[in-house]
């Protein structure tokens, strides 16, 4: 592994042990927004949320009723005024209002209602448009996060595989399914 990348990973995972961080914990999140599942990683604690990317909402009030595994349990058993959808289809955000609501619910589940995430790194699907990027940033900004960083999933996968993403040399990855 490249020493620059490994030092970044080590710094990312080290918790802060100051008195101020006891009362106001520094919460840094890494979010993998996937078609099937959404994962949220909290620095110092690991992956705290691995939920399906499913939303149940009310047509009349345009209000989100349930997200994640609770919404999966409701699939096919809901009232006619309720719909269960997957807001991310084929690697593209199909309904960004529902995606934004789902993200807010997931972040509040992990962080808590009265705590604020400081830095959020979110991995988005490759075919996301600028409008969808801005919508996701706005949704995360509504959780009062101080900084939001967007990362495309191929770059996140390359960093996870230990490749140097700053190097201009070619690399070949074989995905075996």
BALOBA-1460 file (C-alpha; in Angstrom, 3 decimals):
// residues 177
<rec num="1" residu="x" x="0.000" y="0.000" z="0.000"/>
<rec num="2" residu="x" x="1.212" y="3.505" z="-0.771"/>
<rec num="3" residu="x" x="2.525" y="5.173" z="2.429"/>
<rec num="4" residu="x" x="0.590" y="8.375" z="1.689"/>
<rec num="5" residu="x" x="-2.707" y="6.495" z="1.442"/>
<rec num="6" residu="x" x="-1.998" y="4.334" z="4.494"/>
<rec num="7" residu="x" x="-1.097" y="7.394" z="6.611"/>
<rec num="8" residu="x" x="-4.370" y="9.014" z="5.507"/>
<rec num="9" residu="x" x="-6.305" y="5.882" z="6.536"/>
<rec num="10" residu="x" x="-4.535" y="5.771" z="9.909"/>
<rec num="11" residu="x" x="-5.266" y="9.459" z="10.564"/>
<rec num="12" residu="x" x="-8.897" y="8.943" z="9.481"/>
<rec num="13" residu="x" x="-9.382" y="6.143" z="12.022"/>
<rec num="14" residu="x" x="-7.670" y="7.749" z="15.046"/>
<rec num="15" residu="x" x="-10.138" y="9.141" z="17.602"/>
<rec num="16" residu="x" x="-9.415" y="12.456" z="19.338"/>
<rec num="17" residu="x" x="-8.823" y="12.188" z="23.090"/>
<rec num="18" residu="x" x="-9.193" y="15.755" z="24.337"/>
<rec num="19" residu="x" x="-11.524" y="17.078" z="26.986"/>
<rec num="20" residu="x" x="-13.398" y="19.164" z="24.419"/>
<rec num="21" residu="x" x="-14.052" y="16.096" z="22.262"/>
<rec num="22" residu="x" x="-15.652" y="14.390" z="25.267"/>
<rec num="23" residu="x" x="-18.394" y="17.011" z="25.431"/>
<rec num="24" residu="x" x="-18.519" y="17.819" z="21.717"/>
<rec num="25" residu="x" x="-17.449" y="14.661" z="19.902"/>
<rec num="26" residu="x" x="-15.930" y="15.070" z="16.466"/>
<rec num="27" residu="x" x="-18.040" y="12.874" z="14.246"/>
<rec num="28" residu="x" x="-16.630" y="12.154" z="10.804"/>
<rec num="29" residu="x" x="-18.768" y="10.043" z="8.475"/>
<rec num="30" residu="x" x="-18.046" y="8.062" z="5.343"/>
<rec num="31" residu="x" x="-21.170" y="7.189" z="3.342"/>
<rec num="32" residu="x" x="-21.385" y="4.636" z="0.536"/>
<rec num="33" residu="x" x="-24.594" y="5.396" z="-1.338"/>
<rec num="34" residu="x" x="-25.278" y="2.200" z="-3.267"/>
<rec num="35" residu="x" x="-28.121" y="0.868" z="-5.369"/>
<rec num="36" residu="x" x="-28.866" y="-2.043" z="-3.043"/>
<rec num="37" residu="x" x="-27.463" y="-0.893" z="0.329"/>
<rec num="38" residu="x" x="-26.270" y="2.276" z="2.003"/>
<rec num="39" residu="x" x="-23.349" y="1.997" z="4.424"/>
<rec num="40" residu="x" x="-22.248" y="4.618" z="6.953"/>
<rec num="41" residu="x" x="-18.777" y="4.470" z="8.496"/>
<rec num="42" residu="x" x="-18.005" y="6.498" z="11.628"/>
<rec num="43" residu="x" x="-14.361" y="7.242" z="12.330"/>
<rec num="44" residu="x" x="-13.137" y="5.340" z="15.372"/>
<rec num="45" residu="x" x="-16.214" y="3.084" z="15.503"/>
<rec num="46" residu="x" x="-16.372" y="1.369" z="12.100"/>
<rec num="47" residu="x" x="-19.423" y="0.650" z="9.943"/>
<rec num="48" residu="x" x="-22.464" y="1.455" z="12.072"/>
<rec num="49" residu="x" x="-25.180" y="1.282" z="9.437"/>
<rec num="50" residu="x" x="-25.724" y="-1.196" z="6.611"/>
<rec num="51" residu="x" x="-29.315" y="-0.749" z="5.450"/>
<rec num="52" residu="x" x="-31.124" y="-1.359" z="2.162"/>
<rec num="53" residu="x" x="-31.673" y="1.750" z="0.033"/>
<rec num="54" residu="x" x="-35.474" y="1.583" z="0.204"/>
<rec num="55" residu="x" x="-37.991" y="4.311" z="1.155"/>
<rec num="56" residu="x" x="-41.694" y="4.059" z="2.045"/>
<rec num="57" residu="x" x="-43.569" y="7.339" z="1.637"/>
<rec num="58" residu="x" x="-47.100" y="8.733" z="1.745"/>
<rec num="59" residu="x" x="-48.467" y="10.018" z="-1.605"/>
<rec num="60" residu="x" x="-50.943" y="12.422" z="-0.024"/>
<rec num="61" residu="x" x="-48.629" y="14.197" z="2.426"/>
<rec num="62" residu="x" x="-45.341" y="13.532" z="0.545"/>
<rec num="63" residu="x" x="-43.851" y="12.415" z="3.854"/>
<rec num="64" residu="x" x="-41.341" y="9.593" z="4.377"/>
<rec num="65" residu="x" x="-42.806" y="6.897" z="6.596"/>
<rec num="66" residu="x" x="-39.917" y="4.406" z="6.824"/>
<rec num="67" residu="x" x="-36.441" y="3.769" z="5.409"/>
<rec num="68" residu="x" x="-34.063" y="0.819" z="5.233"/>
<rec num="69" residu="x" x="-34.931" y="-2.596" z="6.630"/>
<rec num="70" residu="x" x="-38.168" y="-1.279" z="8.182"/>
<rec num="71" residu="x" x="-39.241" y="-0.177" z="4.709"/>
<rec num="72" residu="x" x="-38.191" y="-3.546" z="3.226"/>
<rec num="73" residu="x" x="-40.483" y="-5.293" z="5.717"/>
<rec num="74" residu="x" x="-43.363" y="-3.093" z="4.522"/>
<rec num="75" residu="x" x="-42.779" y="-3.932" z="0.840"/>
<rec num="76" residu="x" x="-45.969" y="-5.291" z="-0.732"/>
<rec num="77" residu="x" x="-47.957" y="-4.978" z="2.501"/>
<rec num="78" residu="x" x="-48.660" y="-1.251" z="2.591"/>
<rec num="79" residu="x" x="-51.820" y="0.835" z="2.380"/>
<rec num="80" residu="x" x="-52.768" y="2.072" z="-1.138"/>
<rec num="81" residu="x" x="-51.741" y="5.630" z="-0.167"/>
<rec num="82" residu="x" x="-48.211" y="4.420" z="0.635"/>
<rec num="83" residu="x" x="-45.500" y="3.426" z="-1.827"/>
<rec num="84" residu="x" x="-42.244" y="1.584" z="-1.301"/>
<rec num="85" residu="x" x="-39.557" y="2.577" z="-3.797"/>
<rec num="86" residu="x" x="-35.835" y="2.313" z="-4.409"/>
<rec num="87" residu="x" x="-34.664" y="5.904" z="-4.967"/>
<rec num="88" residu="x" x="-31.380" y="4.721" z="-6.546"/>
<rec num="89" residu="x" x="-31.777" y="2.537" z="-9.635"/>
<rec num="90" residu="x" x="-29.040" y="1.150" z="-11.882"/>
<rec num="91" residu="x" x="-26.396" y="3.237" z="-10.119"/>
<rec num="92" residu="x" x="-28.236" y="6.522" z="-10.762"/>
<rec num="93" residu="x" x="-30.297" y="8.596" z="-8.325"/>
<rec num="94" residu="x" x="-33.828" y="8.243" z="-9.720"/>
<rec num="95" residu="x" x="-35.674" y="10.303" z="-7.087"/>
<rec num="96" residu="x" x="-33.353" y="12.725" z="-5.352"/>
<rec num="97" residu="x" x="-35.980" y="14.063" z="-2.920"/>
<rec num="98" residu="x" x="-36.463" y="10.571" z="-1.527"/>
<rec num="99" residu="x" x="-32.699" y="9.964" z="-1.575"/>
<rec num="100" residu="x" x="-32.148" y="13.156" z="0.404"/>
<rec num="101" residu="x" x="-34.797" y="12.167" z="2.951"/>
<rec num="102" residu="x" x="-33.329" y="8.680" z="3.244"/>
<rec num="103" residu="x" x="-29.835" y="10.107" z="3.838"/>
<rec num="104" residu="x" x="-31.109" y="12.477" z="6.529"/>
<rec num="105" residu="x" x="-32.865" y="9.631" z="8.331"/>
<rec num="106" residu="x" x="-29.800" y="7.370" z="8.138"/>
<rec num="107" residu="x" x="-27.444" y="10.096" z="9.404"/>
<rec num="108" residu="x" x="-29.779" y="10.937" z="12.296"/>
<rec num="109" residu="x" x="-29.968" y="7.227" z="13.154"/>
<rec num="110" residu="x" x="-26.179" y="6.914" z="13.353"/>
<rec num="111" residu="x" x="-25.236" y="10.293" z="14.826"/>
<rec num="112" residu="x" x="-28.275" y="11.047" z="16.946"/>
<rec num="113" residu="x" x="-30.758" y="13.887" z="16.781"/>
<rec num="114" residu="x" x="-28.711" y="16.410" z="18.782"/>
<rec num="115" residu="x" x="-25.206" y="15.747" z="17.438"/>
<rec num="116" residu="x" x="-23.680" y="17.238" z="14.312"/>
<rec num="117" residu="x" x="-21.332" y="15.434" z="11.933"/>
<rec num="118" residu="x" x="-18.215" y="17.491" z="11.222"/>
<rec num="119" residu="x" x="-16.932" y="16.018" z="7.956"/>
<rec num="120" residu="x" x="-18.918" y="13.822" z="5.589"/>
<rec num="121" residu="x" x="-17.322" y="11.958" z="2.686"/>
<rec num="122" residu="x" x="-19.955" y="10.468" z="0.404"/>
<rec num="123" residu="x" x="-19.350" y="8.013" z="-2.392"/>
<rec num="124" residu="x" x="-21.807" y="8.604" z="-5.225"/>
<rec num="125" residu="x" x="-22.605" y="6.404" z="-8.231"/>
<rec num="126" residu="x" x="-20.649" y="7.155" z="-11.394"/>
<rec num="127" residu="x" x="-23.499" y="8.536" z="-13.539"/>
<rec num="128" residu="x" x="-24.723" y="11.235" z="-11.143"/>
<rec num="129" residu="x" x="-25.481" y="14.633" z="-12.677"/>
<rec num="130" residu="x" x="-24.486" y="18.005" z="-11.216"/>
<rec num="131" residu="x" x="-28.063" y="18.675" z="-10.121"/>
<rec num="132" residu="x" x="-28.158" y="15.392" z="-8.193"/>
<rec num="133" residu="x" x="-24.757" y="16.149" z="-6.624"/>
<rec num="134" residu="x" x="-26.056" y="19.504" z="-5.421"/>
<rec num="135" residu="x" x="-29.220" y="17.855" z="-4.069"/>
<rec num="136" residu="x" x="-27.189" y="15.310" z="-2.090"/>
<rec num="137" residu="x" x="-24.919" y="18.083" z="-0.752"/>
<rec num="138" residu="x" x="-27.986" y="20.096" z="0.261"/>
<rec num="139" residu="x" x="-29.521" y="17.085" z="2.013"/>
<rec num="140" residu="x" x="-26.348" y="16.462" z="3.991"/>
<rec num="141" residu="x" x="-26.000" y="20.187" z="4.710"/>
<rec num="142" residu="x" x="-29.465" y="20.075" z="6.310"/>
<rec num="143" residu="x" x="-27.960" y="17.769" z="8.951"/>
<rec num="144" residu="x" x="-25.660" y="20.757" z="9.747"/>
<rec num="145" residu="x" x="-22.497" y="18.966" z="8.617"/>
<rec num="146" residu="x" x="-19.598" y="21.401" z="8.387"/>
<rec num="147" residu="x" x="-17.884" y="19.967" z="5.310"/>
<rec num="148" residu="x" x="-19.181" y="17.639" z="2.598"/>
<rec num="149" residu="x" x="-16.814" y="15.862" z="0.219"/>
<rec num="150" residu="x" x="-18.089" y="14.021" z="-2.861"/>
<rec num="151" residu="x" x="-16.199" y="11.004" z="-4.193"/>
<rec num="152" residu="x" x="-17.072" y="8.862" z="-7.204"/>
<rec num="153" residu="x" x="-17.400" y="5.145" z="-6.509"/>
<rec num="154" residu="x" x="-14.616" y="4.064" z="-8.914"/>
<rec num="155" residu="x" x="-12.164" y="6.375" z="-7.118"/>
<rec num="156" residu="x" x="-13.349" y="5.100" z="-3.731"/>
<rec num="157" residu="x" x="-12.886" y="1.504" z="-4.934"/>
<rec num="158" residu="x" x="-9.364" y="2.292" z="-6.181"/>
<rec num="159" residu="x" x="-8.406" y="3.846" z="-2.826"/>
<rec num="160" residu="x" x="-9.907" y="0.847" z="-1.018"/>
<rec num="161" residu="x" x="-7.855" y="-1.511" z="-3.200"/>
<rec num="162" residu="x" x="-4.695" y="0.368" z="-2.255"/>
<rec num="163" residu="x" x="-4.013" y="1.988" z="-5.636"/>
<rec num="164" residu="x" x="-2.331" y="5.367" z="-5.923"/>
<rec num="165" residu="x" x="-5.045" y="7.551" z="-7.449"/>
<rec num="166" residu="x" x="-2.651" y="10.480" z="-8.000"/>
<rec num="167" residu="x" x="-0.337" y="8.410" z="-10.187"/>
<rec num="168" residu="x" x="-0.840" y="8.704" z="-13.946"/>
<rec num="169" residu="x" x="0.184" y="5.094" z="-14.659"/>
<rec num="170" residu="x" x="-2.459" y="2.617" z="-15.752"/>
<rec num="171" residu="x" x="-3.776" y="-0.108" z="-13.482"/>
<rec num="172" residu="x" x="-5.843" y="-3.135" z="-14.365"/>
<rec num="173" residu="x" x="-8.444" y="-4.537" z="-12.006"/>
<rec num="174" residu="x" x="-10.268" y="-7.780" z="-12.671"/>
<rec num="175" residu="x" x="-13.646" y="-8.047" z="-11.015"/>
<rec num="176" residu="x" x="-14.623" y="-11.686" z="-10.469"/>
<rec num="177" residu="x" x="-18.281" y="-12.293" z="-9.700"/>
